[in-house]
Amino acid sequence: MIPVGGSPAAPSNGFVAWLVLIGIAMPSSMTIFLAGIKFIPARIVICLLLIPAFFELFRRGRRLGATDFFVCAVSVWMLAAISQSADQSWSSTVALVLEFCGGYIVARAYFFGRPALQTFVRVFKVIVVAIVVLAAIDHLTQQIVTINTIGALWGLPNEHPEYRYGMLRAFSTFPHPILYGTFCVIAGAIFLYSERTFLYGGLCFLGCLMAMSSGPLMSFMIVIAIYCYDCAMQRYPWRWQALMASLAAFLVAVFVVANKPISWMIANLTLDPATGYFRVATWDNAFQYIGLSPLFGYGFAAYAAEDDFFGRASVDSVWLVLALRFGVPLVIFVILASITSFCWSGGGVSVRRNDTYMNNMRTGFTLVVVMFMFIGITVHYWNNVWIFWGICIGIRASLQEEYFRSQRSLVPDRRSKARALRFGQAARRVSPQAAGHQVQRSDRYSP
């Protein structure tokens, strides 16, 4: 960690929390054009807050870490890769950089410390309730109400209802049910650890059910299983090492037994077998094209022949899309930015801060970042959810910074207490002798 200054205060930043989360919740179809540049509500919020966020992030007492470096590398590599592509879609690339990295910087700057984090969660509750209510209206009316209402105002074509197992797939305020379901998974993980109850988590699960999307539904079940495991094994500090060892053993078994382990996992991450096999074919096809241009990708241009069905089909994986557009190095940078936001990266300090709420939030946002990475295997993120991923990584990196700062502040206190204890023990060893000497002198002159 690179020090930037002294010890900052911890404001709650309520206005920023409302502004950011309302921007995330508003439909991305509400677009405006300024100087020929397309802006969605969340992107406007990021632009308004970005420059103040830089000043906030570099004020006295803040520290930069490995995650900040890798997010910067994500930005640089996107721009470098698009400069090598045939179409050079600078506007689309700058928009992606602004959304992901701008969201990260805003979160790092403004959602630091317990007051700001509690405010974020409090505002997030209101936003999530509103989003789930709008999804329920979709189901009650059997129509895509919010998205089509906004589309009518903006002159856009209507979205037609999608059904799975006879149930409507809710859109709420998102451009696709799978993005709405992903949002509910992330919200559920946050609320399970911030509230330590199933009230808001249950509401998010209901919202995820209304999306009727395989990847998010399976991911929510994983979130619940991990939360229950954490509660049951809370007394054992080695529980996470045991969980990681079990996961590693499972992956080893899959790679040993299955002929195509990655295809096997993708096929089994969906509830509908037909969807699973389509995604397996998409992955197999995408790997061929990634192998032809692994360093810089193809940008936003078409990379497959016109008669290649899977090459022209939708690529439902954020990892594949990033690799196809900007090359494999970008995927590596995004993974490292995500992992370093929660992996240990400080000095040899073993003091654990006694703050249950902050400990729970560190665990919760670690789970959030991991779920973003996991769901991304079968889901492509764009617009609001892409921004929200950057925001969640930024919050987790701020939690990491706050944790190391609190540890370092405890070490001098413990050292000073140890010195005081040694001084007190030395004083007690001297005191009986001095007292005895005084008694002898008083006895000598006593009548």
ChimeraX attribute file (.defattr): number of C-alpha atoms within 10 A of each C-alpha:
attribute: neighborCount
match mode: 1-to-1
recipient: residues
	/A:1	14
	/A:2	9
	/A:3	12
	/A:4	14
	/A:5	12
	/A:6	10
	/A:7	11
	/A:8	11
	/A:9	9
	/A:10	14
	/A:11	15
	/A:12	19
	/A:13	16
	/A:14	18
	/A:15	11
	/A:16	19
	/A:17	22
	/A:18	18
	/A:19	17
	/A:20	25
	/A:21	20
	/A:22	18
	/A:23	19
	/A:24	24
	/A:25	21
	/A:26	21
	/A:27	22
	/A:28	21
	/A:29	20
	/A:30	15
	/A:31	15
	/A:32	13
	/A:33	9
	/A:34	8
	/A:35	5
	/A:36	8
	/A:37	11
	/A:38	14
	/A:39	18
	/A:40	19
	/A:41	22
	/A:42	25
	/A:43	25
	/A:44	17
	/A:45	22
	/A:46	24
	/A:47	16
	/A:48	11
	/A:49	19
	/A:50	21
	/A:51	13
	/A:52	13
	/A:53	19
	/A:54	15
	/A:55	11
	/A:56	16
	/A:57	20
	/A:58	15
	/A:59	16
	/A:60	15
	/A:61	14
	/A:62	23
	/A:63	20
	/A:64	17
	/A:65	18
	/A:66	18
	/A:67	26
	/A:68	20
	/A:69	14
	/A:70	21
	/A:71	26
	/A:72	16
	/A:73	18
	/A:74	24
	/A:75	21
	/A:76	13
	/A:77	19
	/A:78	23
	/A:79	18
	/A:80	13
	/A:81	21
	/A:82	24
	/A:83	16
	/A:84	15
	/A:85	17
	/A:86	12
	/A:87	13
	/A:88	17
	/A:89	15
	/A:90	15
	/A:91	12
	/A:92	15
	/A:93	20
	/A:94	14
	/A:95	17
	/A:96	19
	/A:97	21
	/A:98	19
	/A:99	27
	/A:100	27
	/A:101	27
	/A:102	28
	/A:103	29
	/A:104	27
	/A:105	28
	/A:106	27
	/A:107	27
	/A:108	28
	/A:109	22
	/A:110	26
	/A:111	29
	/A:112	26
	/A:113	20
	/A:114	18
	/A:115	14
	/A:116	19
	/A:117	25
	/A:118	18
	/A:119	19
	/A:120	22
	/A:121	17
	/A:122	15
	/A:123	19
	/A:124	21
	/A:125	14
	/A:126	13
	/A:127	18
	/A:128	21
	/A:129	15
	/A:130	15
	/A:131	23
	/A:132	24
	/A:133	15
	/A:134	21
	/A:135	28
	/A:136	18
	/A:137	17
	/A:138	22
	/A:139	20
	/A:140	10
	/A:141	10
	/A:142	16
	/A:143	20
	/A:144	24
	/A:145	22
	/A:146	19
	/A:147	25
	/A:148	20
	/A:149	13
	/A:150	18
	/A:151	17
	/A:152	12
	/A:153	10
	/A:154	13
	/A:155	10
	/A:156	13
	/A:157	9
	/A:158	14
	/A:159	15
	/A:160	9
	/A:161	15
	/A:162	18
	/A:163	13
	/A:164	11
	/A:165	8
	/A:166	7
	/A:167	15
	/A:168	21
	/A:169	28
	/A:170	33
	/A:171	31
	/A:172	31
	/A:173	27
	/A:174	25
	/A:175	17
	/A:176	16
	/A:177	23
	/A:178	25
	/A:179	25
	/A:180	28
	/A:181	32
	/A:182	26
	/A:183	24
	/A:184	27
	/A:185	30
	/A:186	27
	/A:187	21
	/A:188	28
	/A:189	27
	/A:190	25
	/A:191	23
	/A:192	23
	/A:193	22
	/A:194	24
	/A:195	15
	/A:196	15
	/A:197	11
	/A:198	15
	/A:199	13
	/A:200	21
	/A:201	25
	/A:202	14
	/A:203	19
	/A:204	27
	/A:205	24
	/A:206	16
	/A:207	27
	/A:208	29
	/A:209	19
	/A:210	24
	/A:211	30
	/A:212	23
	/A:213	22
	/A:214	20
	/A:215	23
	/A:216	32
	/A:217	25
	/A:218	16
	/A:219	21
	/A:220	25
	/A:221	13
	/A:222	14
	/A:223	21
	/A:224	18
	/A:225	12
	/A:226	16
	/A:227	19
	/A:228	13
	/A:229	14
	/A:230	16
	/A:231	11
	/A:232	11
	/A:233	13
	/A:234	12
	/A:235	9
	/A:236	9
	/A:237	9
	/A:238	10
	/A:239	15
	/A:240	15
	/A:241	10
	/A:242	11
	/A:243	14
	/A:244	11
	/A:245	12
	/A:246	12
	/A:247	12
	/A:248	12
	/A:249	12
	/A:250	12
	/A:251	15
	/A:252	12
	/A:253	12
	/A:254	16
	/A:255	15
	/A:256	11
	/A:257	10
	/A:258	12
	/A:259	10
	/A:260	12
	/A:261	16
	/A:262	15
	/A:263	18
	/A:264	16
	/A:265	17
	/A:266	20
	/A:267	21
	/A:268	17
	/A:269	21
	/A:270	20
	/A:271	15
	/A:272	14
	/A:273	12
	/A:274	11
	/A:275	15
	/A:276	21
	/A:277	17
	/A:278	15
	/A:279	24
	/A:280	21
	/A:281	15
	/A:282	22
	/A:283	22
	/A:284	13
	/A:285	17
	/A:286	19
	/A:287	14
	/A:288	12
	/A:289	17
	/A:290	22
	/A:291	14
	/A:292	11
	/A:293	16
	/A:294	18
	/A:295	18
	/A:296	23
	/A:297	27
	/A:298	26
	/A:299	27
	/A:300	19
	/A:301	14
	/A:302	13
	/A:303	15
	/A:304	15
	/A:305	10
	/A:306	9
	/A:307	8
	/A:308	10
	/A:309	12
	/A:310	18
	/A:311	20
	/A:312	14
	/A:313	11
	/A:314	12
	/A:315	20
	/A:316	18
	/A:317	18
	/A:318	21
	/A:319	22
	/A:320	24
	/A:321	22
	/A:322	20
	/A:323	26
	/A:324	28
	/A:325	26
	/A:326	31
	/A:327	25
	/A:328	20
	/A:329	20
	/A:330	25
	/A:331	19
	/A:332	15
	/A:333	20
	/A:334	20
	/A:335	16
	/A:336	18
	/A:337	24
	/A:338	26
	/A:339	20
	/A:340	20
	/A:341	27
	/A:342	23
	/A:343	14
	/A:344	10
	/A:345	14
	/A:346	15
	/A:347	10
	/A:348	6
	/A:349	11
	/A:350	8
	/A:351	13
	/A:352	12
	/A:353	13
	/A:354	8
	/A:355	9
	/A:356	9
	/A:357	15
	/A:358	20
	/A:359	16
	/A:360	17
	/A:361	24
	/A:362	23
	/A:363	20
	/A:364	23
	/A:365	24
	/A:366	24
	/A:367	21
	/A:368	23
	/A:369	23
	/A:370	18
	/A:371	20
	/A:372	25
	/A:373	19
	/A:374	14
	/A:375	22
	/A:376	19
	/A:377	19
	/A:378	26
	/A:379	22
	/A:380	20
	/A:381	22
	/A:382	17
	/A:383	22
	/A:384	27
	/A:385	21
	/A:386	20
	/A:387	24
	/A:388	25
	/A:389	25
	/A:390	25
	/A:391	24
	/A:392	24
	/A:393	32
	/A:394	32
	/A:395	30
	/A:396	31
	/A:397	31
	/A:398	28
	/A:399	27
	/A:400	22
	/A:401	24
	/A:402	17
	/A:403	18
	/A:404	22
	/A:405	17
	/A:406	13
	/A:407	18
	/A:408	14
	/A:409	10
	/A:410	15
	/A:411	14
	/A:412	11
	/A:413	11
	/A:414	12
	/A:415	11
	/A:416	11
	/A:417	12
	/A:418	12
	/A:419	12
	/A:420	12
	/A:421	12
	/A:422	12
	/A:423	12
	/A:424	12
	/A:425	12
	/A:426	11
	/A:427	11
	/A:428	11
	/A:429	11
	/A:430	11
	/A:431	12
	/A:432	11
	/A:433	11
	/A:434	10
	/A:435	10
	/A:436	11
	/A:437	12
	/A:438	12
	/A:439	11
	/A:440	11
	/A:441	10
	/A:442	11
	/A:443	10
	/A:444	9
	/A:445	7
	/A:446	7
	/A:447	5
